[in-house]
Amino acid sequence: MKKKIIFALPIAIITPLFVFAESYSNVVGCGIQTIPQFIKAVLSIVIKIGIPIASVFIIYAGFLFITAQGNESKVTAAKKALLWSCIGFGVLLASWIFAIAAEGFITSFSGGQGQSASIGPC
């Protein structure tokens, strides 16, 4: 039963985006008219918030290294904090790169022109 819910839930969430994408030309009010543009806008906001947070966690991991003072358990905790901070930072950047690549892939098959991949306000 849980497997059916796990597969049905994303479909139930994503389907309205495809159904109503053509009927509402500018839902957001920011010039966003396609689903790839919407995904890039959401990722832009997430990146603008996530990069400073990831930077703070990397600084915090450095603080943990300084305060460990040779204690093995604290050094291990600091290494783990630094590792996961860097992984989070990498996921943020990889999501943006993936969004650009997916948009380019989709527009190449649809015959449309690709847009520039700049992170900026609406």
A tleap script that builds the chain and sets N, CA, C and O, in Angstrom:
source leaprc.protein.ff14SB
mol = sequence {
  NMET LYS LYS LYS ILE ILE PHE ALA LEU PRO
  ILE ALA ILE ILE THR PRO LEU PHE VAL PHE
  ALA GLU SER TYR SER ASN VAL VAL GLY CYS
  GLY ILE GLN THR ILE PRO GLN PHE ILE LYS
  ALA VAL LEU SER ILE VAL ILE LYS ILE GLY
  ILE PRO ILE ALA SER VAL PHE ILE ILE TYR
  ALA GLY PHE LEU PHE ILE THR ALA GLN GLY
  ASN GLU SER LYS VAL THR ALA ALA LYS LYS
  ALA LEU LEU TRP SER CYS ILE GLY PHE GLY
  VAL LEU LEU ALA SER TRP ILE PHE ALA ILE
  ALA ALA GLU GLY PHE ILE THR SER PHE SER
  GLY GLY GLN GLY GLN SER ALA SER ILE GLY
  PRO CCYS
}
set mol.1.N position { 0.821 -1.193 0.000 }
set mol.1.CA position { 0.000 0.000 0.000 }
set mol.1.C position { 0.870 1.265 0.000 }
set mol.1.O position { 0.561 2.242 -0.683 }
set mol.2.N position { 1.964 1.231 0.779 }
set mol.2.CA position { 2.830 2.409 0.846 }
set mol.2.C position { 3.517 2.679 -0.493 }
set mol.2.O position { 3.744 3.834 -0.854 }
set mol.3.N position { 3.848 1.612 -1.230 }
set mol.3.CA position { 4.501 1.805 -2.522 }
set mol.3.C position { 3.586 2.520 -3.505 }
set mol.3.O position { 4.042 3.350 -4.291 }
set mol.4.N position { 2.303 2.201 -3.462 }
set mol.4.CA position { 1.357 2.868 -4.345 }
set mol.4.C position { 1.252 4.340 -4.010 }
set mol.4.O position { 1.162 5.173 -4.912 }
set mol.5.N position { 1.261 4.676 -2.735 }
set mol.5.CA position { 1.171 6.075 -2.313 }
set mol.5.C position { 2.438 6.826 -2.705 }
set mol.5.O position { 2.370 7.978 -3.134 }
set mol.6.N position { 3.584 6.186 -2.562 }
set mol.6.CA position { 4.856 6.829 -2.898 }
set mol.6.C position { 4.909 7.178 -4.381 }
set mol.6.O position { 5.436 8.228 -4.748 }
set mol.7.N position { 4.372 6.311 -5.240 }
set mol.7.CA position { 4.380 6.583 -6.668 }
set mol.7.C position { 3.247 7.503 -7.095 }
set mol.7.O position { 3.402 8.275 -8.042 }
set mol.8.N position { 2.117 7.433 -6.416 }
set mol.8.CA position { 0.958 8.236 -6.805 }
set mol.8.C position { 1.079 9.684 -6.352 }
set mol.8.O position { 0.577 10.581 -7.031 }
set mol.9.N position { 1.723 9.929 -5.239 }
set mol.9.CA position { 1.810 11.287 -4.700 }
set mol.9.C position { 2.557 12.249 -5.625 }
set mol.9.O position { 2.044 13.338 -5.883 }
set mol.10.N position { 3.739 11.905 -6.136 }
set mol.10.CA position { 4.390 12.846 -7.061 }
set mol.10.C position { 3.588 13.092 -8.335 }
set mol.10.O position { 3.573 14.204 -8.863 }
set mol.11.N position { 2.927 12.057 -8.821 }
set mol.11.CA position { 2.113 12.233 -10.022 }
set mol.11.C position { 0.955 13.173 -9.738 }
set mol.11.O position { 0.617 14.014 -10.571 }
set mol.12.N position { 0.342 13.034 -8.560 }
set mol.12.CA position { -0.776 13.907 -8.199 }
set mol.12.C position { -0.336 15.350 -8.008 }
set mol.12.O position { -1.122 16.274 -8.218 }
set mol.13.N position { 0.904 15.546 -7.615 }
set mol.13.CA position { 1.411 16.908 -7.409 }
set mol.13.C position { 1.837 17.531 -8.737 }
set mol.13.O position { 1.578 18.712 -8.969 }
set mol.14.N position { 2.477 16.768 -9.600 }
set mol.14.CA position { 3.034 17.309 -10.837 }
set mol.14.C position { 1.991 17.459 -11.934 }
set mol.14.O position { 2.097 18.376 -12.749 }
set mol.15.N position { 0.990 16.592 -11.982 }
set mol.15.CA position { -0.002 16.620 -13.057 }
set mol.15.C position { -0.694 17.969 -13.217 }
set mol.15.O position { -0.838 18.426 -14.351 }
set mol.16.N position { -1.131 18.635 -12.146 }
set mol.16.CA position { -1.775 19.943 -12.352 }
set mol.16.C position { -0.861 20.966 -13.011 }
set mol.16.O position { -1.337 21.860 -13.711 }
set mol.17.N position { 0.445 20.847 -12.797 }
set mol.17.CA position { 1.364 21.782 -13.451 }
set mol.17.C position { 1.290 21.650 -14.965 }
set mol.17.O position { 1.305 22.652 -15.681 }
set mol.18.N position { 1.212 20.421 -15.452 }
set mol.18.CA position { 1.145 20.207 -16.891 }
set mol.18.C position { -0.240 20.547 -17.447 }
set mol.18.O position { -0.360 21.062 -18.558 }
set mol.19.N position { -1.263 20.262 -16.681 }
set mol.19.CA position { -2.625 20.502 -17.151 }
set mol.19.C position { -2.910 21.988 -17.259 }
set mol.19.O position { -3.493 22.434 -18.247 }
set mol.20.N position { -2.509 22.760 -16.261 }
set mol.20.CA position { -2.839 24.173 -16.228 }
set mol.20.C position { -1.741 25.073 -16.791 }
set mol.20.O position { -1.868 26.297 -16.754 }
set mol.21.N position { -0.671 24.483 -17.309 }
set mol.21.CA position { 0.436 25.292 -17.819 }
set mol.21.C position { 0.021 26.134 -19.010 }
set mol.21.O position { 0.481 27.267 -19.150 }
set mol.22.N position { -0.825 25.613 -19.860 }
set mol.22.CA position { -1.233 26.348 -21.051 }
set mol.22.C position { -2.404 27.284 -20.788 }
set mol.22.O position { -2.552 28.296 -21.473 }
set mol.23.N position { -3.240 26.957 -19.802 }
set mol.23.CA position { -4.440 27.769 -19.597 }
set mol.23.C position { -4.150 29.066 -18.849 }
set mol.23.O position { -4.891 30.038 -18.995 }
set mol.24.N position { -3.098 29.097 -18.059 }
set mol.24.CA position { -2.714 30.317 -17.344 }
set mol.24.C position { -1.381 30.773 -17.896 }
set mol.24.O position { -0.357 30.129 -17.667 }
set mol.25.N position { -1.383 31.865 -18.612 }
set mol.25.CA position { -0.162 32.275 -19.292 }
set mol.25.C position { 0.863 32.880 -18.338 }
set mol.25.O position { 2.065 32.761 -18.578 }
set mol.26.N position { 0.420 33.520 -17.270 }
set mol.26.CA position { 1.361 34.158 -16.363 }
set mol.26.C position { 0.814 34.095 -14.947 }
set mol.26.O position { 0.323 35.090 -14.416 }
set mol.27.N position { 0.902 32.927 -14.345 }
set mol.27.CA position { 0.346 32.709 -13.018 }
set mol.27.C position { 1.155 33.432 -11.953 }
set mol.27.O position { 0.586 34.025 -11.037 }
set mol.28.N position { 2.457 33.387 -12.065 }
set mol.28.CA position { 3.323 33.904 -11.014 }
set mol.28.C position { 3.398 35.427 -11.040 }
set mol.28.O position { 3.625 36.038 -9.996 }
set mol.29.N position { 3.220 36.044 -12.168 }
set mol.29.CA position { 3.310 37.491 -12.268 }
set mol.29.C position { 4.725 37.986 -12.463 }
set mol.29.O position { 5.022 39.154 -12.213 }
set mol.30.N position { 5.592 37.108 -12.905 }
set mol.30.CA position { 6.993 37.450 -13.043 }
set mol.30.C position { 7.494 37.148 -14.449 }
set mol.30.O position { 8.701 37.052 -14.671 }
set mol.31.N position { 6.588 37.000 -15.388 }
set mol.31.CA position { 6.982 36.678 -16.748 }
set mol.31.C position { 7.268 35.208 -16.956 }
set mol.31.O position { 7.786 34.827 -18.006 }
set mol.32.N position { 6.944 34.369 -15.980 }
set mol.32.CA position { 7.177 32.936 -16.088 }
set mol.32.C position { 5.985 32.311 -16.785 }
set mol.32.O position { 4.852 32.408 -16.312 }
set mol.33.N position { 6.254 31.658 -17.930 }
set mol.33.CA position { 5.157 31.105 -18.708 }
set mol.33.C position { 5.305 29.622 -18.984 }
set mol.33.O position { 4.363 28.998 -19.473 }
set mol.34.N position { 6.451 29.041 -18.687 }
set mol.34.CA position { 6.651 27.623 -18.928 }
set mol.34.C position { 7.123 26.945 -17.653 }
set mol.34.O position { 7.572 27.601 -16.713 }
set mol.35.N position { 7.016 25.635 -17.635 }
set mol.35.CA position { 7.440 24.877 -16.464 }
set mol.35.C position { 8.956 24.962 -16.254 }
set mol.35.O position { 9.377 25.120 -15.108 }
set mol.36.N position { 9.800 24.867 -17.288 }
set mol.36.CA position { 11.234 25.040 -17.048 }
set mol.36.C position { 11.584 26.422 -16.472 }
set mol.36.O position { 12.477 26.534 -15.632 }
set mol.37.N position { 10.892 27.457 -16.916 }
set mol.37.CA position { 11.132 28.789 -16.345 }
set mol.37.C position { 10.729 28.823 -14.873 }
set mol.37.O position { 11.407 29.444 -14.054 }
set mol.38.N position { 9.627 28.155 -14.539 }
set mol.38.CA position { 9.186 28.100 -13.145 }
set mol.38.C position { 10.197 27.357 -12.280 }
set mol.38.O position { 10.516 27.795 -11.175 }
set mol.39.N position { 10.700 26.232 -12.784 }
set mol.39.CA position { 11.684 25.458 -12.032 }
set mol.39.C position { 12.953 26.274 -11.824 }
set mol.39.O position { 13.527 26.261 -10.736 }
set mol.40.N position { 13.400 26.994 -12.874 }
set mol.40.CA position { 14.584 27.840 -12.718 }
set mol.40.C position { 14.349 28.961 -11.720 }
set mol.40.O position { 15.256 29.313 -10.966 }
set mol.41.N position { 13.139 29.533 -11.702 }
set mol.41.CA position { 12.841 30.602 -10.746 }
set mol.41.C position { 12.853 30.078 -9.318 }
set mol.41.O position { 13.378 30.734 -8.418 }
set mol.42.N position { 12.277 28.897 -9.107 }
set mol.42.CA position { 12.266 28.311 -7.763 }
set mol.42.C position { 13.691 27.974 -7.330 }
set mol.42.O position { 14.084 28.266 -6.201 }
set mol.43.N position { 14.467 27.357 -8.228 }
set mol.43.CA position { 15.846 27.029 -7.897 }
set mol.43.C position { 16.678 28.281 -7.646 }
set mol.43.O position { 17.585 28.262 -6.814 }
set mol.44.N position { 16.384 29.354 -8.345 }
set mol.44.CA position { 17.093 30.600 -8.115 }
set mol.44.C position { 16.876 31.092 -6.685 }
set mol.44.O position { 17.812 31.538 -6.021 }
set mol.45.N position { 15.642 31.005 -6.227 }
set mol.45.CA position { 15.345 31.421 -4.855 }
set mol.45.C position { 16.021 30.496 -3.862 }
set mol.45.O position { 16.600 30.958 -2.879 }
set mol.46.N position { 15.956 29.183 -4.109 }
set mol.46.CA position { 16.571 28.214 -3.201 }
set mol.46.C position { 18.078 28.430 -3.134 }
set mol.46.O position { 18.668 28.346 -2.057 }
set mol.47.N position { 18.702 28.705 -4.268 }
set mol.47.CA position { 20.150 28.915 -4.285 }
set mol.47.C position { 20.523 30.205 -3.564 }
set mol.47.O position { 21.508 30.244 -2.826 }
set mol.48.N position { 19.740 31.262 -3.775 }
set mol.48.CA position { 20.041 32.528 -3.102 }
set mol.48.C position { 19.935 32.409 -1.591 }
set mol.48.O position { 20.627 33.124 -0.866 }
set mol.49.N position { 19.087 31.525 -1.110 }
set mol.49.CA position { 18.961 31.307 0.335 }
set mol.49.C position { 19.943 30.237 0.801 }
set mol.49.O position { 20.522 30.355 1.881 }
set mol.50.N position { 20.135 29.192 -0.006 }
set mol.50.CA position { 20.921 28.044 0.407 }
set mol.50.C position { 22.421 28.271 0.445 }
set mol.50.O position { 23.098 27.732 1.320 }
set mol.51.N position { 22.954 29.049 -0.475 }
set mol.51.CA position { 24.410 29.262 -0.498 }
set mol.51.C position { 24.897 29.980 0.756 }
set mol.51.O position { 25.903 29.556 1.325 }
set mol.52.N position { 24.238 31.049 1.221 }
set mol.52.CA position { 24.700 31.640 2.482 }
set mol.52.C position { 24.573 30.685 3.672 }
set mol.52.O position { 25.418 30.685 4.568 }
set mol.53.N position { 23.517 29.877 3.676 }
set mol.53.CA position { 23.357 28.923 4.773 }
set mol.53.C position { 24.463 27.869 4.724 }
set mol.53.O position { 25.029 27.519 5.760 }
set mol.54.N position { 24.775 27.364 3.533 }
set mol.54.CA position { 25.856 26.386 3.398 }
set mol.54.C position { 27.200 26.995 3.795 }
set mol.54.O position { 28.038 26.320 4.392 }
set mol.55.N position { 27.401 28.261 3.465 }
set mol.55.CA position { 28.642 28.939 3.859 }
set mol.55.C position { 28.749 29.054 5.372 }
set mol.55.O position { 29.826 28.871 5.938 }
set mol.56.N position { 27.639 29.355 6.023 }
set mol.56.CA position { 27.638 29.451 7.490 }
set mol.56.C position { 27.966 28.094 8.110 }
set mol.56.O position { 28.695 28.029 9.099 }
set mol.57.N position { 27.438 27.015 7.541 }
set mol.57.CA position { 27.731 25.690 8.078 }
set mol.57.C position { 29.182 25.295 7.854 }
set mol.57.O position { 29.762 24.602 8.690 }
set mol.58.N position { 29.782 25.717 6.748 }
set mol.58.CA position { 31.205 25.442 6.527 }
set mol.58.C position { 32.045 26.213 7.541 }
set mol.58.O position { 33.022 25.680 8.067 }
set mol.59.N position { 31.681 27.443 7.814 }
set mol.59.CA position { 32.387 28.226 8.839 }
set mol.59.C position { 32.213 27.584 10.210 }
set mol.59.O position { 33.149 27.535 11.008 }
set mol.60.N position { 30.991 27.088 10.478 }
set mol.60.CA position { 30.732 26.413 11.751 }
set mol.60.C position { 31.588 25.156 11.889 }
set mol.60.O position { 32.085 24.856 12.975 }
set mol.61.N position { 31.763 24.415 10.778 }
set mol.61.CA position { 32.614 23.224 10.814 }
set mol.61.C position { 34.063 23.620 11.116 }
set mol.61.O position { 34.754 22.914 11.850 }
set mol.62.N position { 34.522 24.734 10.560 }
set mol.62.CA position { 35.859 25.226 10.891 }
set mol.62.C position { 35.981 25.593 12.350 }
set mol.62.O position { 37.009 25.341 12.978 }
set mol.63.N position { 34.919 26.198 12.901 }
set mol.63.CA position { 34.901 26.516 14.328 }
set mol.63.C position { 34.971 25.240 15.168 }
set mol.63.O position { 35.633 25.214 16.206 }
set mol.64.N position { 34.293 24.187 14.720 }
set mol.64.CA position { 34.357 22.914 15.442 }
set mol.64.C position { 35.773 22.339 15.420 }
set mol.64.O position { 36.223 21.761 16.409 }
set mol.65.N position { 36.478 22.497 14.291 }
set mol.65.CA position { 37.868 22.036 14.222 }
set mol.65.C position { 38.744 22.793 15.214 }
set mol.65.O position { 39.589 22.204 15.888 }
set mol.66.N position { 38.532 24.096 15.293 }
set mol.66.CA position { 39.359 24.912 16.198 }
set mol.66.C position { 39.103 24.543 17.648 }
set mol.66.O position { 40.040 24.438 18.440 }
set mol.67.N position { 37.845 24.348 17.998 }
set mol.67.CA position { 37.506 24.063 19.397 }
set mol.67.C position { 37.730 22.596 19.775 }
set mol.67.O position { 37.634 22.257 20.955 }
set mol.68.N position { 38.025 21.716 18.810 }
set mol.68.CA position { 38.244 20.302 19.124 }
set mol.68.C position { 39.507 20.106 19.957 }
set mol.68.O position { 39.524 19.261 20.852 }
set mol.69.N position { 40.538 20.853 19.687 }
set mol.69.CA position { 41.807 20.828 20.422 }
set mol.69.C position { 42.365 19.420 20.602 }
set mol.69.O position { 42.835 19.053 21.679 }
set mol.70.N position { 42.300 18.631 19.511 }
set mol.70.CA position { 42.898 17.303 19.540 }
set mol.70.C position { 41.999 16.206 20.063 }
set mol.70.O position { 42.378 15.036 20.003 }
set mol.71.N position { 40.836 16.526 20.568 }
set mol.71.CA position { 39.910 15.509 21.043 }
set mol.71.C position { 39.369 14.755 19.824 }
set mol.71.O position { 38.741 15.349 18.947 }
set mol.72.N position { 39.618 13.433 19.777 }
set mol.72.CA position { 39.272 12.638 18.596 }
set mol.72.C position { 37.782 12.643 18.278 }
set mol.72.O position { 37.404 12.718 17.109 }
set mol.73.N position { 36.940 12.565 19.285 }
set mol.73.CA position { 35.497 12.531 19.016 }
set mol.73.C position { 35.014 13.869 18.456 }
set mol.73.O position { 34.141 13.902 17.589 }
set mol.74.N position { 35.583 14.974 18.953 }
set mol.74.CA position { 35.189 16.282 18.440 }
set mol.74.C position { 35.748 16.521 17.035 }
set mol.74.O position { 35.092 17.158 16.211 }
set mol.75.N position { 36.949 16.018 16.757 }
set mol.75.CA position { 37.529 16.141 15.423 }
set mol.75.C position { 36.693 15.334 14.427 }
set mol.75.O position { 36.448 15.783 13.308 }
set mol.76.N position { 36.259 14.149 14.839 }
set mol.76.CA position { 35.405 13.333 13.976 }
set mol.76.C position { 34.083 14.039 13.696 }
set mol.76.O position { 33.601 14.022 12.563 }
set mol.77.N position { 33.497 14.655 14.707 }
set mol.77.CA position { 32.255 15.400 14.522 }
set mol.77.C position { 32.468 16.592 13.596 }
set mol.77.O position { 31.605 16.911 12.778 }
set mol.78.N position { 33.622 17.251 13.728 }
set mol.78.CA position { 33.932 18.390 12.864 }
set mol.78.C position { 34.124 17.946 11.415 }
set mol.78.O position { 33.672 18.620 10.489 }
set mol.79.N position { 34.800 16.802 11.221 }
set mol.79.CA position { 34.974 16.278 9.864 }
set mol.79.C position { 33.634 15.926 9.235 }
set mol.79.O position { 33.403 16.189 8.055 }
set mol.80.N position { 32.754 15.328 10.034 }
set mol.80.CA position { 31.436 14.968 9.524 }
set mol.80.C position { 30.629 16.210 9.180 }
set mol.80.O position { 29.926 16.232 8.169 }
set mol.81.N position { 30.721 17.248 10.011 }
set mol.81.CA position { 30.001 18.494 9.738 }
set mol.81.C position { 30.530 19.151 8.458 }
set mol.81.O position { 29.750 19.655 7.650 }
set mol.82.N position { 31.845 19.143 8.277 }
set mol.82.CA position { 32.427 19.725 7.068 }
set mol.82.C position { 32.033 18.925 5.831 }
set mol.82.O position { 31.718 19.503 4.790 }
set mol.83.N position { 32.051 17.611 5.941 }
set mol.83.CA position { 31.679 16.765 4.814 }
set mol.83.C position { 30.240 17.032 4.382 }
set mol.83.O position { 29.979 17.222 3.194 }
set mol.84.N position { 29.311 17.050 5.324 }
set mol.84.CA position { 27.910 17.248 4.968 }
set mol.84.C position { 27.631 18.671 4.523 }
set mol.84.O position { 26.724 18.895 3.722 }
set mol.85.N position { 28.379 19.625 5.014 }
set mol.85.CA position { 28.233 21.000 4.525 }
set mol.85.C position { 28.663 21.098 3.067 }
set mol.85.O position { 27.995 21.739 2.256 }
set mol.86.N position { 29.768 20.465 2.747 }
set mol.86.CA position { 30.247 20.480 1.360 }
set mol.86.C position { 29.308 19.704 0.438 }
set mol.86.O position { 29.099 20.101 -0.708 }
set mol.87.N position { 28.744 18.606 0.929 }
set mol.87.CA position { 27.787 17.852 0.130 }
set mol.87.C position { 26.547 18.707 -0.143 }
set mol.87.O position { 26.046 18.725 -1.268 }
set mol.88.N position { 26.053 19.409 0.865 }
set mol.88.CA position { 24.899 20.282 0.677 }
set mol.88.C position { 25.182 21.390 -0.317 }
set mol.88.O position { 24.342 21.708 -1.158 }
set mol.89.N position { 26.372 21.981 -0.221 }
set mol.89.CA position { 26.786 23.019 -1.160 }
set mol.89.C position { 26.847 22.460 -2.578 }
set mol.89.O position { 26.414 23.114 -3.527 }
set mol.90.N position { 27.386 21.251 -2.720 }
set mol.90.CA position { 27.467 20.619 -4.030 }
set mol.90.C position { 26.103 20.295 -4.606 }
set mol.90.O position { 25.890 20.425 -5.812 }
set mol.91.N position { 25.175 19.872 -3.755 }
set mol.91.CA position { 23.822 19.569 -4.225 }
set mol.91.C position { 23.144 20.833 -4.734 }
set mol.91.O position { 22.435 20.790 -5.739 }
set mol.92.N position { 23.350 21.951 -4.058 }
set mol.92.CA position { 22.776 23.218 -4.523 }
set mol.92.C position { 23.286 23.573 -5.916 }
set mol.92.O position { 22.506 23.915 -6.804 }
set mol.93.N position { 24.581 23.490 -6.095 }
set mol.93.CA position { 25.150 23.828 -7.397 }
set mol.93.C position { 24.761 22.813 -8.468 }
set mol.93.O position { 24.500 23.187 -9.611 }
set mol.94.N position { 24.722 21.540 -8.106 }
set mol.94.CA position { 24.357 20.509 -9.069 }
set mol.94.C position { 22.898 20.637 -9.500 }
set mol.94.O position { 22.566 20.341 -10.648 }
set mol.95.N position { 22.030 21.073 -8.596 }
set mol.95.CA position { 20.622 21.230 -8.972 }
set mol.95.C position { 20.463 22.334 -10.011 }
set mol.95.O position { 19.653 22.212 -10.930 }
set mol.96.N position { 21.231 23.407 -9.871 }
set mol.96.CA position { 21.164 24.490 -10.848 }
set mol.96.C position { 21.705 24.033 -12.199 }
set mol.96.O position { 21.119 24.332 -13.240 }
set mol.97.N position { 22.815 23.313 -12.183 }
set mol.97.CA position { 23.396 22.806 -13.422 }
set mol.97.C position { 22.438 21.817 -14.088 }
set mol.97.O position { 22.281 21.829 -15.309 }
set mol.98.N position { 21.802 20.965 -13.290 }
set mol.98.CA position { 20.844 20.003 -13.826 }
set mol.98.C position { 19.649 20.717 -14.455 }
set mol.98.O position { 19.162 20.300 -15.506 }
set mol.99.N position { 19.176 21.785 -13.823 }
set mol.99.CA position { 18.037 22.531 -14.374 }
set mol.99.C position { 18.397 23.164 -15.715 }
set mol.99.O position { 17.590 23.149 -16.644 }
set mol.100.N position { 19.592 23.715 -15.820 }
set mol.100.CA position { 20.037 24.314 -17.090 }
set mol.100.C position { 20.163 23.242 -18.167 }
set mol.100.O position { 19.734 23.444 -19.303 }
set mol.101.N position { 20.755 22.097 -17.807 }
set mol.101.CA position { 20.931 21.020 -18.775 }
set mol.101.C position { 19.586 20.459 -19.220 }
set mol.101.O position { 19.395 20.184 -20.405 }
set mol.102.N position { 18.659 20.287 -18.292 }
set mol.102.CA position { 17.340 19.746 -18.639 }
set mol.102.C position { 16.590 20.708 -19.550 }
set mol.102.O position { 15.941 20.285 -20.506 }
set mol.103.N position { 16.679 22.001 -19.253 }
set mol.103.CA position { 16.004 22.980 -20.112 }
set mol.103.C position { 16.601 22.968 -21.513 }
set mol.103.O position { 15.864 23.027 -22.498 }
set mol.104.N position { 17.915 22.894 -21.615 }
set mol.104.CA position { 18.560 22.830 -22.922 }
set mol.104.C position { 18.185 21.577 -23.681 }
set mol.104.O position { 17.990 21.615 -24.896 }
set mol.105.N position { 18.083 20.470 -22.975 }
set mol.105.CA position { 17.694 19.206 -23.592 }
set mol.105.C position { 16.270 19.276 -24.114 }
set mol.105.O position { 15.988 18.828 -25.225 }
set mol.106.N position { 15.373 19.839 -23.315 }
set mol.106.CA position { 13.968 19.933 -23.715 }
set mol.106.C position { 13.804 20.893 -24.890 }
set mol.106.O position { 13.085 20.585 -25.841 }
set mol.107.N position { 14.460 22.051 -24.836 }
set mol.107.CA position { 14.304 23.011 -25.923 }
set mol.107.C position { 14.957 22.525 -27.216 }
set mol.107.O position { 14.523 22.910 -28.302 }
set mol.108.N position { 15.985 21.692 -27.119 }
set mol.108.CA position { 16.600 21.174 -28.339 }
set mol.108.C position { 15.667 20.223 -29.077 }
set mol.108.O position { 15.687 20.163 -30.306 }
set mol.109.N position { 14.853 19.481 -28.338 }
set mol.109.CA position { 13.906 18.579 -28.981 }
set mol.109.C position { 12.633 19.281 -29.417 }
set mol.109.O position { 11.977 18.840 -30.361 }
set mol.110.N position { 12.272 20.374 -28.741 }
set mol.110.CA position { 11.046 21.067 -29.104 }
set mol.110.C position { 11.275 22.113 -30.194 }
set mol.110.O position { 10.315 22.676 -30.719 }
set mol.111.N position { 12.522 22.377 -30.535 }
set mol.111.CA position { 12.819 23.329 -31.589 }
set mol.111.C position { 12.825 24.767 -31.105 }
set mol.111.O position { 12.929 25.683 -31.921 }
set mol.112.N position { 12.720 24.990 -29.821 }
set mol.112.CA position { 12.707 26.350 -29.275 }
set mol.112.C position { 14.103 26.887 -29.071 }
set mol.112.O position { 15.088 26.161 -29.207 }
set mol.113.N position { 14.180 28.128 -28.752 }
set mol.113.CA position { 15.457 28.758 -28.476 }
set mol.113.C position { 15.732 28.718 -26.980 }
set mol.113.O position { 14.854 29.025 -26.174 }
set mol.114.N position { 16.947 28.340 -26.611 }
set mol.114.CA position { 17.324 28.319 -25.202 }
set mol.114.C position { 17.504 29.721 -24.669 }
set mol.114.O position { 17.808 30.645 -25.424 }
set mol.115.N position { 17.317 29.884 -23.370 }
set mol.115.CA position { 17.497 31.183 -22.744 }
set mol.115.C position { 18.789 31.186 -21.956 }
set mol.115.O position { 19.344 30.131 -21.651 }
set mol.116.N position { 19.261 32.366 -21.631 }
set mol.116.CA position { 20.492 32.463 -20.857 }
set mol.116.C position { 20.256 31.926 -19.463 }
set mol.116.O position { 19.138 31.972 -18.950 }
set mol.117.N position { 21.302 31.420 -18.858 }
set mol.117.CA position { 21.203 30.783 -17.557 }
set mol.117.C position { 21.746 31.701 -16.467 }
set mol.117.O position { 22.687 31.337 -15.762 }
set mol.118.N position { 21.172 32.861 -16.327 }
set mol.118.CA position { 21.644 33.788 -15.307 }
set mol.118.C position { 20.716 33.740 -14.103 }
set mol.118.O position { 19.502 33.583 -14.233 }
set mol.119.N position { 21.319 33.879 -12.931 }
set mol.119.CA position { 20.531 33.939 -11.706 }
set mol.119.C position { 20.286 35.418 -11.433 }
set mol.119.O position { 21.210 36.162 -11.107 }
set mol.120.N position { 19.057 35.826 -11.569 }
set mol.120.CA position { 18.756 37.230 -11.371 }
set mol.120.C position { 17.305 37.422 -10.974 }
set mol.120.O position { 16.526 36.469 -10.981 }
set mol.121.N position { 16.941 38.627 -10.634 }
set mol.121.CA position { 15.552 38.865 -10.251 }
set mol.121.C position { 14.631 38.777 -11.457 }
set mol.121.O position { 15.079 38.758 -12.604 }
set mol.122.N position { 13.353 38.726 -11.178 }
set mol.122.CA position { 12.347 38.605 -12.245 }
set mol.122.C position { 12.479 39.710 -13.186 }
set mol.122.O position { 11.725 39.790 -14.156 }
savepdb mol mol.pdb
quit
